[in-house]
């Protein structure tokens, strides 16, 4: 920051008292320390080291997935590679030069501010390709080859050095209190951040496909996708906003069979909304998606047997909470409600999550609750086969899949976005149903509400219809790598102009004002929309819980 100093002859230098005015420059909390890198020598280009060390700060009570639900850090800082590797030689050529990957240790100071009073965790990674961009979903997380870490339990990390899905234990950083910071600021000093764990696989790139809810088969064409052309979230019938899957807010699934068989488990699975999640992008979009000098630079290796591409589907080592017979699998499937913007004028790319500060910018209202839906990951597209197994125990080549199917739970978990650690209200339109086994009579519980209420993030189970709206879809690996649709690759910003489609659904689109490829498989259609109830009387008797409603 530069300041203009006026100096008059034979007079004192005026003092800029505004800089001491706490109303204009309030005191702040700061986390300060040293980031230390252990890993291969960095690449260089045009006289500079490629990449940055990214230090990210999250509230302790709401870390990012898979441990929490944070969609963005509280604050972050990038330590340039030129600073971290100040003594490393570098090429002056225009092409990237990468030396032999000999081990190297390097360190540099960092400081993250401003921060409010509270407890925080610090995550970090080194972006070896130099592609990190905090405001772009498709460029804001580690990729294959990057190195990760943070302010962590080093001894525990060393014990798990051979575990490819190890989740580090983050240590807590205390940053004063709000009253202390407001009075004179607070510095949490000497925080050691370590980066040294190589990310072995790519992010879980995917695009969703619609399935026939009667047969579970993939819908082959646009004509087969019978989702509503108009809906409360798409009143104009914008073809780029018709959801891949629409779910009625009073969706009524079957109860699990007492004596599971392949037939009864298939009936049970098909009573749920099913979505197929397919590796990578649509076939026509592959070349612009991976083009190195292009806009995206996705890491999309070929599928086996010729490559290591694909979605890694493997066991988490425990059953799903509501049914001990069903193994819980990676990747984690999480859907979050997007801000209500029916015309998509404020958020044309469908990126803004409800409950975030950005929501107020496009709605003019205070942020609503954070609303989360969750899926059940299936292996081989089949609940029966997932239960029968075997399922890969880790992220090996045997775990790679061209696609998998997820069953969408008929529940919504609603949080106060400012107090996620307090738990949320689990809303579900029905608590009982007939069994998936036609030989069983009477109503049965759909799930064990008592067991669900004991889950860490569930404060209360309440019968009520699901909150209507559009939901973005995310896949998360235990490494913290994630992929979310919609993302910026699938639509145009206001500055880029409207999205223009190819000759038919699935072709590469373009922006009108500033032409660039648009990957339609990553765009605003790649959502699940909760629509009006099939029987409105259900929602009259059991309305959307107050904790799930927007202001």
JOLIN-V539172 format. One record per residue. PSI is psi in degrees with one decimal (* if undefined). OMEGA is omega in whole degrees, 0 to 359 (999 if undefined). Layout:
BEGIN
<<PSI:OMEGA> <PSI:OMEGA>>
END
This chain:
BEGIN
<<132.8:180> <149.2:180> <143.8:179> <119.7:180> <118.3:178> <125.8:182> <123.3:178> <143.9:181> <137.6:175> <22.3:177> <165.1:176> <156.1:174> <124.9:179> <145.4:179> <129.5:179> <88.2:183> <-19.5:182> <-27.3:181> <-20.1:178> <3.3:180> <111.7:183> <-17.4:176> <-32.1:180> <-37.1:181> <75.7:184> <151.1:176> <152.9:185> <160.5:170> <146.9:183> <137.4:167> <124.7:185> <144.6:179> <-151.7:182> <133.0:173> <126.9:182> <130.3:184> <130.4:171> <113.3:181> <-167.9:182> <157.1:178> <144.6:184> <161.2:173> <164.5:178> <162.7:182> <136.6:173> <35.7:177> <6.3:183> <151.6:172> <136.2:179> <129.6:173> <173.1:182> <151.9:168> <119.5:183> <120.8:180> <118.0:187> <136.6:182> <128.7:178> <151.7:170> <137.2:180> <-38.5:184> <-8.2:179> <75.1:177> <173.2:177> <164.7:174> <151.1:7> <-5.2:182> <-26.5:183> <-157.8:186> <8.2:183> <128.6:180> <-12.3:178> <156.8:179> <161.4:174> <-39.7:177> <165.2:180> <168.5:173> <146.6:176> <123.0:175> <111.3:185> <147.0:177> <-33.3:178> <-29.4:179> <-46.1:182> <-39.1:182> <53.2:187> <-30.2:185> <5.2:181> <138.8:174> <154.2:182> <149.2:180> <151.8:174> <2.7:181> <159.7:178> <-23.6:180> <148.8:178> <134.9:176> <125.7:180> <117.2:181> <171.2:173> <143.9:187> <58.0:174> <146.7:180> <144.5:184> <143.5:172> <133.6:179> <153.2:180> <158.9:179> <154.5:177> <156.6:174> <159.6:174> <133.2:179> <124.2:180> <158.6:359> <156.9:177> <144.9:173> <166.6:177> <140.2:179> <-172.1:178> <135.9:186> <160.9:166> <154.7:183> <117.0:174> <160.7:182> <156.7:170> <157.6:174> <123.8:184> <91.3:189> <-26.2:179> <-6.1:180> <34.1:185> <2.6:181> <132.3:176> <108.4:192> <-27.4:185> <-1.6:180> <122.1:183> <-33.4:184> <5.8:178> <25.3:185> <15.0:180> <163.1:181> <147.4:176> <175.7:175> <132.6:180> <-20.8:175> <166.1:177> <138.7:186> <169.2:178> <-142.6:181> <-163.4:173> <92.1:192> <170.9:174> <100.3:185> <-40.6:181> <-42.4:179> <-39.9:180> <-38.9:180> <-34.4:177> <-27.0:185> <25.6:185> <-27.8:181> <-0.9:182> <109.7:186> <-14.3:181> <24.2:180> <135.5:175> <115.5:186> <156.7:174> <112.0:181> <136.2:175> <156.8:184> <140.5:174> <121.4:178> <125.5:179> <82.8:174> <-146.7:174> <162.4:181> <-41.3:182> <-38.9:179> <-43.6:180> <-42.0:180> <-30.6:182> <-51.2:185> <13.7:179> <172.3:181> <134.6:177> <116.9:170> <104.2:192> <163.7:174> <41.3:178> <115.4:182> <118.4:178> <127.3:183> <133.2:176> <122.8:183> <3.2:182> <117.1:184> <134.5:176> <119.3:189> <-16.1:184> <166.2:184> <167.7:172> <157.8:183> <65.5:178> <136.2:180> <165.8:166> <145.1:184> <150.2:174> <145.2:178> <146.0:176> <148.7:173> <118.8:186> <-7.8:177> <-34.8:186> <-18.7:185> <2.8:181> <152.5:178> <137.8:174> <125.0:190> <-28.1:188> <168.8:179> <-33.4:182> <-25.9:180> <-15.8:181> <99.7:189> <24.4:180> <154.0:187> <134.7:178> <-31.5:175> <154.4:180> <170.6:178> <-31.3:180> <-4.9:180> <63.4:187> <-22.0:181> <-6.6:182> <30.9:178> <117.8:183> <-21.5:179> <-3.5:183> <3.0:176> <123.2:188> <151.9:173> <-38.9:180> <133.8:173> <135.9:182> <127.3:179> <142.6:188> <-9.2:174> <27.4:183> <134.4:185> <103.9:180> <168.2:177> <160.6:174> <149.6:181> <145.6:181> <145.3:178> <-34.8:179> <89.9:185> <135.8:171> <165.3:177> <-36.6:182> <-46.1:182> <-32.6:178> <-34.4:176> <-41.7:177> <-40.8:178> <-47.7:180> <-44.8:185> <-9.5:174> <-16.2:176> <154.2:166> <127.6:179> <139.9:177> <134.0:175> <130.5:181> <117.6:191> <137.1:180> <136.1:170> <-144.4:182> <174.1:176> <151.7:187> <-41.4:182> <-16.2:184> <-3.1:188> <-49.3:185> <-51.4:178> <-24.0:180> <-35.8:185> <-7.5:183> <114.3:186> <-46.0:179> <2.5:183> <-170.5:186> <-21.0:193> <-52.3:179> <39.6:179> <145.7:173> <98.6:184> <75.0:177> <158.5:181> <158.3:177> <158.0:175> <152.2:11> <-2.0:185> <-6.5:182> <-176.9:181> <27.3:178> <164.6:178> <168.8:176> <132.4:181> <114.3:180> <113.4:184> <165.4:189> <145.1:175> <-6.6:176> <12.4:180> <163.2:177> <166.8:174> <153.7:187> <-35.3:188> <-7.8:183> <109.2:183> <-11.7:180> <-14.0:186> <118.7:180> <142.5:176> <129.0:186> <152.0:164> <151.6:0> <153.9:175> <134.4:179> <117.1:183> <132.1:176> <134.6:179> <141.6:182> <132.1:177> <158.1:178> <146.0:181> <109.9:182> <72.0:190> <-34.9:181> <-9.0:182> <28.3:176> <-36.9:179> <-28.9:185> <69.5:187> <-23.4:181> <0.5:179> <58.7:184> <-23.6:191> <122.5:181> <136.8:176> <141.7:180> <0.1:178> <159.6:179> <-30.2:180> <-24.5:181> <-41.9:182> <-30.3:182> <-29.0:182> <-18.8:181> <-21.6:184> <10.5:180> <166.3:176> <150.2:184> <144.4:177> <-170.5:179> <157.7:170> <120.7:184> <127.2:186> <132.8:168> <153.6:179> <147.6:178> <164.0:174> <114.2:182> <129.2:179> <146.9:172> <141.5:179> <26.0:176> <13.1:189> <127.5:175> <-41.6:181> <-43.5:180> <-32.7:178> <-42.5:179> <-40.2:182> <-33.1:179> <-167.8:356> <152.0:176> <139.4:180> <137.4:183> <-12.0:181> <178.1:185> <63.6:179> <177.7:177> <-33.3:179> <-18.3:181> <-8.3:184> <133.9:181> <143.1:174> <-27.1:177> <167.8:168> <166.6:180> <142.5:174> <138.4:172> <124.3:180> <120.6:178> <142.2:181> <48.6:183> <156.5:174> <134.0:179> <119.4:189> <126.2:184> <150.1:160> <117.8:186> <-20.8:180> <-0.2:182> <53.6:181> <-33.2:182> <-17.3:179> <-7.5:181> <165.0:183> <169.6:176> <125.3:177> <113.1:181> <136.0:176> <135.6:186> <-21.2:181> <142.3:177> <-21.9:180> <162.9:179> <169.7:173> <157.4:185> <153.1:173> <-14.0:175> <112.4:184> <-15.3:179> <-12.7:177> <140.4:181> <160.8:177> <173.6:180> <141.8:179> <154.8:175> <137.2:176> <-36.6:176> <167.1:180> <96.5:184> <-32.4:180> <-42.4:179> <-39.5:180> <-39.6:181> <-17.0:179> <-4.2:178> <146.0:189> <-38.1:185> <1.7:182> <115.3:179> <-32.5:187> <143.5:172> <125.9:184> <131.4:177> <124.3:181> <155.0:181> <156.3:182> <144.8:179> <127.6:181> <152.4:177> <-178.7:182> <138.3:184> <123.3:173> <154.6:183> <132.8:177> <142.1:169> <137.6:184> <132.4:173> <161.8:179> <-19.5:176> <-9.0:185> <-8.7:174> <142.4:182> <163.2:172> <136.8:185> <136.2:168> <142.9:358> <155.9:171> <177.3:188> <-24.3:180> <-20.4:187> <3.7:181> <174.6:183> <141.1:173> <169.4:179> <-37.4:181> <-26.7:182> <-9.3:180> <-179.1:184> <158.8:178> <133.4:176> <132.3:183> <159.8:172> <-173.9:183> <-31.4:177> <166.8:184> <131.2:179> <-20.6:177> <165.7:180> <131.5:177> <-170.0:179> <158.7:173> <145.3:186> <-47.1:186> <-43.1:179> <88.2:188> <132.1:172> <160.1:177> <142.8:174> <120.5:182> <95.0:188> <-26.0:179> <-16.6:180> <8.1:190> <-160.1:191> <-11.4:173> <-17.4:186> <54.9:181> <161.8:165> <131.2:178> <129.5:172> <120.4:186> <-177.1:182> <153.8:182> <150.8:172> <-41.1:177> <101.8:186> <-20.2:179> <-31.3:178> <-43.3:182> <-19.1:173> <-39.3:179> <-33.5:182> <77.9:184> <168.7:175> <126.5:181> <148.9:182> <-36.3:181> <-16.3:183> <-2.4:186> <145.2:174> <155.5:182> <*:999>>
END
